[in-house]
């Protein structure tokens, strides 16, 4: 359990998940939610790259996964 929590705390992955969910929640549609989370994730990672960091595909995936969760909520 502690390995999972340390993995989620690394690079603020919980915040990426929540941020993707919130961005997609305000998209007001299932397909728009996924699209909005993809755009938000790409913008966040591009910002990190511009500031001297590296593109982190795991952070990107967590942000998009948050959007997918929101789109599933829209489908129900």
C-alpha positions in Angstrom: 0.0 0.0 0.0 2.8 2.4 0.8 4.4 1.8 -2.7 1.1 2.8 -4.3 0.8 5.9 -2.2 4.4 6.9 -2.9 3.9 6.3 -6.6 0.8 8.6 -6.5 2.6 11.3 -4.5 5.5 11.4 -7.0 5.2 14.3 -9.4 1.8 15.3 -8.0 0.0 12.5 -9.8 -3.1 12.8 -7.6 -3.3 16.5 -8.6 -3.1 15.5 -12.3 -5.9 13.0 -11.9 -8.1 15.6 -10.1 -7.2 18.3 -12.5 -8.1 16.2 -15.5 -11.4 15.3 -13.9 -12.3 18.9 -13.1 -11.4 20.2 -16.6 -13.5 17.4 -18.2 -16.3 18.0 -15.8 -16.8 21.5 -17.1 -16.7 20.4 -20.7 -20.5 19.4 -20.5 -20.3 16.3 -22.7 -18.6 12.9 -22.8 -16.5 13.4 -26.0 -15.8 17.0 -25.1 -14.6 15.8 -21.7 -12.0 13.5 -23.1 -10.9 16.0 -25.6 -10.6 18.8 -23.0 -8.5 16.5 -20.7 -6.2 15.6 -23.6 -5.6 19.2 -24.4 -5.1 20.1 -20.7 -2.7 17.3 -20.2 -0.7 18.2 -23.3 -0.5 21.9 -22.2 0.7 20.9 -18.7 3.4 18.7 -20.0 4.5 21.2 -22.7 4.7 23.8 -20.0 7.0 21.5 -17.9 9.2 21.0 -21.0 9.5 24.7 -21.7 10.6 25.3 -18.1 13.4 22.8 -18.4 11.7 19.7 -17.2 10.9 16.6 -19.2 7.7 15.3 -20.8 6.2 12.8 -18.3 3.9 10.4 -20.0 2.6 9.0 -16.7 1.4 12.4 -15.6 -0.1 12.9 -19.0 -2.0 9.6 -18.7 -3.2 10.4 -15.2 -4.7 13.7 -16.4 -6.4 12.0 -19.4 -7.7 9.2 -17.1 -9.3 11.8 -14.9 -11.1 13.1 -18.0 -12.2 9.6 -18.9 -13.7 9.1 -15.5 -15.6 12.4 -15.9 -16.8 11.3 -19.4 -18.1 8.0 -17.9 -20.1 10.0 -15.4 -21.6 12.0 -18.3 -22.7 8.7 -20.0 -24.7 7.8 -16.9 
